[in-house]
Amino acid sequence: MPFPEPEPTPPARVGTGSDFAQLSRRIQAAGLMCRRPAYYTLRIAIVTALYFLGWAAFVLIGDSWWTLLDAAFLAFVFGQVALLAHDIAHRQVFRLRRASEVSGRLSGNLCIGIGYSWWRDKHTRHHTNPNHEDLDPDIAPDFLVWTQDQARAAKGLPRRLARFQAFLFFPLLTLEGFNLHVAGIRFLADKSLRNRMWEGTLLFAHIFAYVGALFLVLPPDKAIAFLVVHKCLFGIYLGSIFAPNHKGMPTLRGKDRPDFLRRQVLTSRDVRGGWVTDIVLGGLNYQIEHHLFPSMPSPHLRKAQAIVRSHCQELGISYLETSLIDSYRQTLASLHHAGAPIRDARTT
């Protein structure tokens, strides 16, 4: 099953006067779409070193409860690998598609146990229609509901959770690491999936190596504790990276499809911060710029922000940038608002 690549940046054609085309020409003129091989070589080397350092520390610490500190460290490292795989999938790192797919599967499937093809398919649909109730899989109702219409239609466990979902959001993120593994495995059931055998081999190789290492080095109680701490913190880390990007922003539905520029800007928010924020969030704190130019190397996003913000101001397009804490506040407020119909119905 040939899955599309993450939506490429629409080309700026000479002679067009669309708002995005004008912005794209300014970005191209600034040289911000040029690749950064030296940056990604260094980043890959650092993340790889941290990955092996974490597992070396796991072996050296051995049968001790101090190993849970290493579990927390590896949760951060797994998140960094996921962020690197994200850039690879968007063709920010390698020019050739083959190189992107091979490295993406090695980093995603083998290193952290997340199905590369499953994630790429899901993420492509998200980029194409961010925050669209009918088309964006990231706001499809599951355990949580993201809009009041979803709340009214919810049944069973989601309906019970929706009343308090703002309070349950971060606790539920502890399950996200497990959910990502399960989703990738379930995706293998699609017989039309291209390279299904390779995908499955790498995924199960990670699972067997991971579980085998835990119970080979640690006694059962510490092995289970390591697994729980590692996967729960990994889920919280990834959820904390992606939640500030779109949650709590305007949603679209039906035939609501503004032009490309407005569709991406109005449904996204940036998170302000310095180089530490850039590292921890992997550049996704510049979510607006990333959605407009998904193949732009992440170190260029900070420079692109000034151009994009200025362009939006000239056009009168709302451009939102907030602090990380306030982005979480907005996310939780949106979740609480979405569950209002269920609370109101119960009160009535």
ZILIN-V720539 format. One record per residue. N is the residue number from 1. NEAR is the number of other C-alpha atoms within 12 Angstrom. D_CENTER is the distance of its C-alpha to the mean C-alpha in Angstrom with 2 decimals. Layout:
n=N near=NEAR d_center=D_CENTER
n=N near=NEAR d_center=D_CENTER
This chain:
n=1 near=16 d_center=22.76
n=2 near=15 d_center=21.63
n=3 near=22 d_center=18.09
n=4 near=22 d_center=17.53
n=5 near=31 d_center=15.61
n=6 near=34 d_center=12.79
n=7 near=30 d_center=15.06
n=8 near=24 d_center=17.17
n=9 near=32 d_center=18.51
n=10 near=24 d_center=21.64
n=11 near=23 d_center=24.63
n=12 near=22 d_center=26.91
n=13 near=17 d_center=30.22
n=14 near=11 d_center=33.43
n=15 near=10 d_center=35.36
n=16 near=14 d_center=32.57
n=17 near=13 d_center=32.37
n=18 near=20 d_center=29.11
n=19 near=27 d_center=27.24
n=20 near=31 d_center=24.25
n=21 near=25 d_center=26.69
n=22 near=26 d_center=28.35
n=23 near=37 d_center=25.16
n=24 near=33 d_center=24.20
n=25 near=28 d_center=27.67
n=26 near=23 d_center=27.33
n=27 near=32 d_center=24.09
n=28 near=22 d_center=25.77
n=29 near=15 d_center=28.91
n=30 near=19 d_center=27.13
n=31 near=18 d_center=25.99
n=32 near=31 d_center=22.30
n=33 near=32 d_center=21.30
n=34 near=25 d_center=23.17
n=35 near=23 d_center=21.53
n=36 near=24 d_center=21.43
n=37 near=18 d_center=22.58
n=38 near=15 d_center=24.00
n=39 near=19 d_center=20.90
n=40 near=24 d_center=18.72
n=41 near=16 d_center=21.71
n=42 near=15 d_center=21.89
n=43 near=26 d_center=18.22
n=44 near=26 d_center=18.29
n=45 near=18 d_center=21.59
n=46 near=19 d_center=20.51
n=47 near=29 d_center=17.46
n=48 near=24 d_center=19.78
n=49 near=19 d_center=22.52
n=50 near=24 d_center=20.54
n=51 near=29 d_center=19.49
n=52 near=21 d_center=23.17
n=53 near=20 d_center=24.39
n=54 near=27 d_center=22.52
n=55 near=29 d_center=24.06
n=56 near=19 d_center=27.39
n=57 near=25 d_center=27.47
n=58 near=34 d_center=26.81
n=59 near=22 d_center=29.91
n=60 near=16 d_center=31.98
n=61 near=21 d_center=31.42
n=62 near=25 d_center=32.25
n=63 near=23 d_center=33.78
n=64 near=22 d_center=33.02
n=65 near=20 d_center=30.98
n=66 near=20 d_center=29.83
n=67 near=32 d_center=27.47
n=68 near=32 d_center=25.15
n=69 near=23 d_center=24.54
n=70 near=33 d_center=23.38
n=71 near=36 d_center=21.07
n=72 near=30 d_center=19.41
n=73 near=29 d_center=19.37
n=74 near=38 d_center=17.84
n=75 near=34 d_center=15.02
n=76 near=35 d_center=14.16
n=77 near=37 d_center=14.89
n=78 near=41 d_center=12.74
n=79 near=41 d_center=9.72
n=80 near=38 d_center=11.16
n=81 near=42 d_center=11.67
n=82 near=45 d_center=8.11
n=83 near=37 d_center=7.48
n=84 near=44 d_center=10.75
n=85 near=41 d_center=10.10
n=86 near=41 d_center=7.42
n=87 near=40 d_center=10.42
n=88 near=40 d_center=12.79
n=89 near=45 d_center=11.56
n=90 near=38 d_center=11.99
n=91 near=37 d_center=15.43
n=92 near=39 d_center=15.28
n=93 near=38 d_center=16.92
n=94 near=29 d_center=19.49
n=95 near=21 d_center=21.72
n=96 near=15 d_center=22.65
n=97 near=19 d_center=20.63
n=98 near=16 d_center=22.19
n=99 near=17 d_center=21.14
n=100 near=29 d_center=17.47
n=101 near=33 d_center=17.65
n=102 near=24 d_center=19.65
n=103 near=29 d_center=17.63
n=104 near=39 d_center=14.32
n=105 near=39 d_center=16.03
n=106 near=33 d_center=17.70
n=107 near=37 d_center=14.74
n=108 near=41 d_center=12.54
n=109 near=40 d_center=15.42
n=110 near=33 d_center=18.06
n=111 near=37 d_center=16.70
n=112 near=43 d_center=14.10
n=113 near=44 d_center=14.92
n=114 near=46 d_center=11.86
n=115 near=44 d_center=13.23
n=116 near=48 d_center=12.34
n=117 near=45 d_center=14.12
n=118 near=41 d_center=12.78
n=119 near=37 d_center=9.09
n=120 near=36 d_center=10.44
n=121 near=30 d_center=12.65
n=122 near=31 d_center=10.34
n=123 near=32 d_center=7.95
n=124 near=29 d_center=11.34
n=125 near=27 d_center=12.75
n=126 near=31 d_center=10.20
n=127 near=39 d_center=10.95
n=128 near=33 d_center=14.56
n=129 near=39 d_center=15.01
n=130 near=44 d_center=12.59
n=131 near=36 d_center=13.91
n=132 near=34 d_center=16.69
n=133 near=29 d_center=17.98
n=134 near=25 d_center=19.35
n=135 near=26 d_center=16.93
n=136 near=27 d_center=13.30
n=137 near=25 d_center=12.22
n=138 near=32 d_center=9.60
n=139 near=35 d_center=12.82
n=140 near=27 d_center=15.13
n=141 near=30 d_center=17.34
n=142 near=24 d_center=17.12
n=143 near=30 d_center=18.04
n=144 near=38 d_center=17.19
n=145 near=41 d_center=18.46
n=146 near=47 d_center=17.04
n=147 near=38 d_center=20.32
n=148 near=27 d_center=23.97
n=149 near=23 d_center=24.78
n=150 near=29 d_center=22.36
n=151 near=36 d_center=24.06
n=152 near=26 d_center=27.46
n=153 near=20 d_center=26.67
n=154 near=27 d_center=25.10
n=155 near=18 d_center=27.26
n=156 near=14 d_center=27.56
n=157 near=17 d_center=25.09
n=158 near=25 d_center=22.53
n=159 near=31 d_center=25.57
n=160 near=22 d_center=26.65
n=161 near=29 d_center=23.35
n=162 near=41 d_center=22.85
n=163 near=33 d_center=25.78
n=164 near=30 d_center=24.20
n=165 near=35 d_center=20.47
n=166 near=31 d_center=19.91
n=167 near=22 d_center=21.58
n=168 near=21 d_center=19.81
n=169 near=33 d_center=16.17
n=170 near=28 d_center=15.66
n=171 near=19 d_center=18.08
n=172 near=25 d_center=16.26
n=173 near=30 d_center=13.03
n=174 near=27 d_center=15.37
n=175 near=28 d_center=15.31
n=176 near=29 d_center=11.62
n=177 near=32 d_center=12.20
n=178 near=28 d_center=15.16
n=179 near=26 d_center=13.62
n=180 near=32 d_center=11.19
n=181 near=32 d_center=14.43
n=182 near=22 d_center=16.47
n=183 near=25 d_center=14.40
n=184 near=36 d_center=14.59
n=185 near=30 d_center=18.28
n=186 near=22 d_center=19.07
n=187 near=29 d_center=17.82
n=188 near=30 d_center=20.55
n=189 near=18 d_center=23.13
n=190 near=20 d_center=22.80
n=191 near=15 d_center=25.79
n=192 near=14 d_center=25.01
n=193 near=23 d_center=21.84
n=194 near=22 d_center=22.59
n=195 near=23 d_center=23.04
n=196 near=27 d_center=22.72
n=197 near=19 d_center=25.04
n=198 near=22 d_center=23.17
n=199 near=37 d_center=19.80
n=200 near=34 d_center=21.63
n=201 near=22 d_center=23.66
n=202 near=33 d_center=20.83
n=203 near=37 d_center=18.95
n=204 near=27 d_center=22.22
n=205 near=24 d_center=23.31
n=206 near=27 d_center=20.45
n=207 near=27 d_center=21.31
n=208 near=19 d_center=25.01
n=209 near=21 d_center=24.79
n=210 near=26 d_center=22.60
n=211 near=21 d_center=24.84
n=212 near=19 d_center=27.91
n=213 near=24 d_center=27.32
n=214 near=30 d_center=26.90
n=215 near=23 d_center=30.13
n=216 near=18 d_center=32.00
n=217 near=27 d_center=31.58
n=218 near=27 d_center=31.47
n=219 near=19 d_center=33.64
n=220 near=17 d_center=32.11
n=221 near=17 d_center=31.65
n=222 near=26 d_center=29.82
n=223 near=28 d_center=27.77
n=224 near=25 d_center=26.53
n=225 near=26 d_center=25.97
n=226 near=37 d_center=23.93
n=227 near=34 d_center=21.75
n=228 near=25 d_center=21.22
n=229 near=30 d_center=20.54
n=230 near=38 d_center=18.18
n=231 near=36 d_center=16.04
n=232 near=34 d_center=16.19
n=233 near=35 d_center=15.23
n=234 near=39 d_center=12.35
n=235 near=37 d_center=11.04
n=236 near=30 d_center=11.93
n=237 near=36 d_center=10.34
n=238 near=37 d_center=6.73
n=239 near=32 d_center=7.68
n=240 near=34 d_center=9.41
n=241 near=37 d_center=6.85
n=242 near=37 d_center=4.97
n=243 near=39 d_center=8.50
n=244 near=38 d_center=10.43
n=245 near=46 d_center=9.05
n=246 near=46 d_center=10.87
n=247 near=42 d_center=12.32
n=248 near=32 d_center=16.01
n=249 near=37 d_center=16.26
n=250 near=29 d_center=18.76
n=251 near=35 d_center=18.20
n=252 near=26 d_center=19.99
n=253 near=22 d_center=21.94
n=254 near=14 d_center=24.59
n=255 near=13 d_center=25.71
n=256 near=19 d_center=24.00
n=257 near=23 d_center=22.62
n=258 near=23 d_center=23.34
n=259 near=20 d_center=23.54
n=260 near=30 d_center=20.54
n=261 near=37 d_center=20.73
n=262 near=30 d_center=21.06
n=263 near=32 d_center=18.56
n=264 near=43 d_center=15.76
n=265 near=43 d_center=17.34
n=266 near=37 d_center=18.54
n=267 near=40 d_center=15.39
n=268 near=42 d_center=13.26
n=269 near=41 d_center=14.11
n=270 near=44 d_center=14.25
n=271 near=36 d_center=14.64
n=272 near=28 d_center=17.80
n=273 near=21 d_center=18.60
n=274 near=17 d_center=19.99
n=275 near=14 d_center=19.15
n=276 near=12 d_center=18.07
n=277 near=21 d_center=15.31
n=278 near=26 d_center=14.34
n=279 near=26 d_center=14.28
n=280 near=28 d_center=12.62
n=281 near=36 d_center=9.65
n=282 near=38 d_center=9.83
n=283 near=40 d_center=11.05
n=284 near=42 d_center=8.26
n=285 near=42 d_center=11.12
n=286 near=48 d_center=12.74
n=287 near=43 d_center=10.58
n=288 near=44 d_center=13.85
n=289 near=48 d_center=14.93
n=290 near=42 d_center=11.82
n=291 near=44 d_center=12.13
n=292 near=42 d_center=15.83
n=293 near=43 d_center=15.83
n=294 near=38 d_center=12.78
n=295 near=35 d_center=15.06
n=296 near=41 d_center=16.16
n=297 near=38 d_center=15.93
n=298 near=42 d_center=13.86
n=299 near=33 d_center=17.19
n=300 near=31 d_center=18.64
n=301 near=36 d_center=16.31
n=302 near=31 d_center=18.43
n=303 near=24 d_center=21.55
n=304 near=34 d_center=20.32
n=305 near=38 d_center=19.65
n=306 near=23 d_center=23.42
n=307 near=28 d_center=24.23
n=308 near=41 d_center=21.77
n=309 near=30 d_center=22.85
n=310 near=19 d_center=26.46
n=311 near=28 d_center=26.19
n=312 near=26 d_center=24.76
n=313 near=17 d_center=27.57
n=314 near=15 d_center=30.11
n=315 near=19 d_center=29.02
n=316 near=14 d_center=28.76
n=317 near=22 d_center=25.09
n=318 near=26 d_center=23.44
n=319 near=33 d_center=20.91
n=320 near=34 d_center=19.23
n=321 near=31 d_center=18.45
n=322 near=23 d_center=18.66
n=323 near=21 d_center=18.48
n=324 near=29 d_center=15.69
n=325 near=19 d_center=18.10
n=326 near=22 d_center=19.01
n=327 near=30 d_center=15.51
n=328 near=30 d_center=15.41
n=329 near=23 d_center=18.94
n=330 near=27 d_center=18.17
n=331 near=35 d_center=15.43
n=332 near=32 d_center=17.98
n=333 near=24 d_center=20.78
n=334 near=31 d_center=19.14
n=335 near=37 d_center=18.69
n=336 near=31 d_center=22.30
n=337 near=28 d_center=23.51
n=338 near=36 d_center=22.00
n=339 near=36 d_center=23.97
n=340 near=29 d_center=27.19
n=341 near=27 d_center=28.91
n=342 near=30 d_center=28.89
n=343 near=22 d_center=30.25
n=344 near=16 d_center=32.81
n=345 near=13 d_center=33.92
n=346 near=14 d_center=34.42
n=347 near=9 d_center=36.44
n=348 near=7 d_center=38.53
